[in-house]
């Protein structure tokens, strides 16, 4: 979609930079946030939760803004289909996409969501998937197949389980190679750790 843009790889960097800056902004104590205007929008103007010493973020407002950003992204995509003239402005659709990532990050940074992720099985599942993200990305395209289409909808679950298993095997192998060629001692427990 963005292949006609001369600096087409820069938007990948923008998404990574956004995540880093947002995480740094939430840990700052001097209230000198880079995205202070977006933070005020997602928090509803409330500065911080004094009991917890964390910036206050409204869970409803953050999720609503995330949803609005996704809708705006798809509105942009629909406009680009109207004619070739509008296709010249496809880079504009990155703005609502970046906003969606920012507001989803803020949604996950709410106190209620942190409690959900810290104490439930959902938190462990999210942690496991996030620990295997790179490996999932690397193995998924080799494992997509249409040979199990007769098992629909069970084939989706089977494919995901195969992808997660192969990603875990790849992570373990990378730990083995890292320990073999690294300077430290060989630790078996470290190989299987997520």
Phi and psi in degrees as a GROMACS rama.xvg file:
@    title "Ramachandran Plot"
@    xaxis  label "Phi"
@    yaxis  label "Psi"
@TYPE xy
-95.8839  16.3933  UNK-2
-67.7849  -22.9257  UNK-3
-81.1833  -8.3416  UNK-4
-80.3954  133.553  UNK-5
-65.0615  -29.324  UNK-6
-110.404  52.5208  UNK-7
-64.2141  -20.2249  UNK-8
-86.8154  -13.0359  UNK-9
-66.813  -28.4918  UNK-10
-70.7147  -25.2853  UNK-11
-62.9617  -42.4525  UNK-12
-63.8948  -37.3585  UNK-13
-61.5077  -40.9444  UNK-14
-66.3806  -41.4091  UNK-15
-66.7104  -41.7074  UNK-16
-64.4866  -38.3911  UNK-17
-59.5619  -44.5361  UNK-18
-63.0807  -41.9006  UNK-19
-66.5907  -44.601  UNK-20
-66.0811  -40.2723  UNK-21
-64.0998  -42.6552  UNK-22
-64.5557  -39.7419  UNK-23
-66.651  -40.2588  UNK-24
-58.7235  -39.9048  UNK-25
-70.834  -20.5899  UNK-26
-96.0518  -6.43098  UNK-27
-71.3976  143.189  UNK-28
-106.864  -9.35532  UNK-29
-92.7811  7.983  UNK-30
54.717  24.5507  UNK-31
-104.078  64.9252  UNK-32
-82.1725  144.344  UNK-33
-70.9878  -42.9584  UNK-34
-101.534  47.4514  UNK-35
-63.5977  -34.0133  UNK-36
-68.0243  -40.9099  UNK-37
-68.6311  -34.9815  UNK-38
-64.36  -43.0944  UNK-39
-63.6817  -34.5501  UNK-40
-66.8454  -44.4198  UNK-41
-76.4864  -21.3792  UNK-42
-95.7694  -11.3186  UNK-43
76.9669  19.9297  UNK-44
91.17  -8.29019  UNK-45
-77.3764  131.756  UNK-46
-72.1789  -58.4564  UNK-47
-160.398  164.318  UNK-48
-93.9392  107.039  UNK-49
-65.6356  -31.1416  UNK-50
-65.5549  -38.8236  UNK-51
-99.0462  -12.6965  UNK-52
61.5364  33.8534  UNK-53
-121.232  152.026  UNK-54
-62.911  136.755  UNK-55
-80.2716  132.64  UNK-56
-132.601  127.045  UNK-57
-75.9799  124.628  UNK-58
-69.3004  -41.3736  UNK-59
-68.6814  -44.5084  UNK-60
-65.885  -41.3734  UNK-61
-63.9486  -42.837  UNK-62
-68.1991  -39.6678  UNK-63
-63.05  -42.4297  UNK-64
-67.6542  -35.4672  UNK-65
-60.4965  -47.1376  UNK-66
-63.7345  -42.5294  UNK-67
-62.9994  -39.4104  UNK-68
-63.9776  -40.2313  UNK-69
-64.3528  -42.8695  UNK-70
-62.0371  -43.0881  UNK-71
-61.9119  -37.5226  UNK-72
-60.7184  -46.5941  UNK-73
-71.5739  -27.4717  UNK-74
-64.6834  -43.3439  UNK-75
-60.0434  -43.4513  UNK-76
-63.1765  -36.4218  UNK-77
-69.0011  -37.3205  UNK-78
-64.8758  -37.0137  UNK-79
-66.1825  -21.1274  UNK-80
-83.494  -7.27679  UNK-81
-70.629  -31.2693  UNK-82
-179.331  165.951  UNK-83
-66.851  -23.72  UNK-84
-61.6084  -42.8233  UNK-85
-71.5332  -21.784  UNK-86
-64.4885  -20.8055  UNK-87
-67.2666  -17.3044  UNK-88
-108.272  25.6299  UNK-89
-62.3279  -26.2539  UNK-90
-63.2364  -22.5296  UNK-91
-64.3879  -29.6658  UNK-92
-66.7027  -13.5696  UNK-93
-69.3  -27.6909  UNK-94
-63.1298  -53.7537  UNK-95
-65.1743  -27.9298  UNK-96
-68.714  -42.4005  UNK-97
-64.8086  -39.6722  UNK-98
-64.0723  -38.3043  UNK-99
-61.8496  -42.4034  UNK-100
-64.9312  -42.509  UNK-101
-61.9082  -49.0478  UNK-102
-70.6195  -29.9229  UNK-103
-68.444  -38.7695  UNK-104
-61.4895  -42.6931  UNK-105
-65.9809  -37.7415  UNK-106
-60.5792  -44.6404  UNK-107
-72.2912  -15.9228  UNK-108
-90.0323  -1.72378  UNK-109
-66.3736  152.041  UNK-110
-59.8532  -39.9362  UNK-111
-65.3773  -40.7024  UNK-112
-70.018  -34.8143  UNK-113
-62.736  -40.2668  UNK-114
-64.6816  -38.2941  UNK-115
-63.7046  -44.4453  UNK-116
-73.4002  -27.9118  UNK-117
-79.8484  -31.8036  UNK-118
-117.174  1.00183  UNK-119
-119.745  172.997  UNK-120
-64.593  -32.8864  UNK-121
-57.3454  -39.7998  UNK-122
-63.0267  -40.1476  UNK-123
-67.0858  -38.746  UNK-124
-65.391  -45.4212  UNK-125
-62.1725  -40.8198  UNK-126
-62.7676  -44.1012  UNK-127
-63.5185  -43.8042  UNK-128
-65.2575  -41.2513  UNK-129
-68.0631  -31.4506  UNK-130
-71.0357  -24.9104  UNK-131
-103.842  11.6134  UNK-132
-57.6172  -49.0274  UNK-133
-62.0275  -45.7512  UNK-134
-65.6595  -38.0803  UNK-135
-60.8347  -44.2216  UNK-136
-60.6632  -38.408  UNK-137
-72.8547  -35.8665  UNK-138
-96.4765  -17.2913  UNK-139
-63.2704  -39.6451  UNK-140
-69.7902  -28.388  UNK-141
-75.2001  -19.9555  UNK-142
-103.542  -9.32381  UNK-143
-67.7178  131.053  UNK-144
-150.027  157.767  UNK-145
-107.889  11.5247  UNK-146
-71.9255  -16.9803  UNK-147
-104.944  19.098  UNK-148
-62.352  -24.1474  UNK-149
-68.0856  -16.4782  UNK-150
-95.8753  8.85731  UNK-151
-54.3511  136.088  UNK-152
-90.905  2.4443  UNK-153
-64.8973  -25.9342  UNK-154
-63.3308  -29.8397  UNK-155
-65.5834  -46.1853  UNK-156
-65.3078  -43.2153  UNK-157
-61.8366  -43.9013  UNK-158
-62.2079  -44.1592  UNK-159
-62.8419  -42.0872  UNK-160
-63.3079  -40.927  UNK-161
-63.2034  -42.55  UNK-162
-61.9047  -45.5211  UNK-163
-64.9958  -40.7778  UNK-164
-63.8541  -46.4046  UNK-165
-66.4543  -34.976  UNK-166
-64.7651  -39.6676  UNK-167
-65.81  -41.3984  UNK-168
-60.7597  -43.3606  UNK-169
-62.8277  -40.5447  UNK-170
-63.2863  -42.3493  UNK-171
-63.7654  -42.8545  UNK-172
-64.2421  -38.1627  UNK-173
-66.1892  -35.1862  UNK-174
-66.8999  -37.5817  UNK-175
-62.3001  -49.9575  UNK-176
-64.3065  -37.1356  UNK-177
-63.1086  -39.159  UNK-178
-76.7291  -33.4545  UNK-179
-66.371  -46.9674  UNK-180
-91.0722  -4.96635  UNK-181
-84.0588  173.115  UNK-182
-89.5531  -11.331  UNK-183
-85.8997  -176.644  UNK-184
-75.5083  155.986  UNK-185
-83.8574  118.038  UNK-186
-118.324  117.994  UNK-187
-67.5878  -37.6671  UNK-188
-61.6789  -34.6944  UNK-189
-67.7779  -25.3592  UNK-190
-65.862  -43.4511  UNK-191
-92.1397  -2.5037  UNK-192
-77.4669  137.012  UNK-193
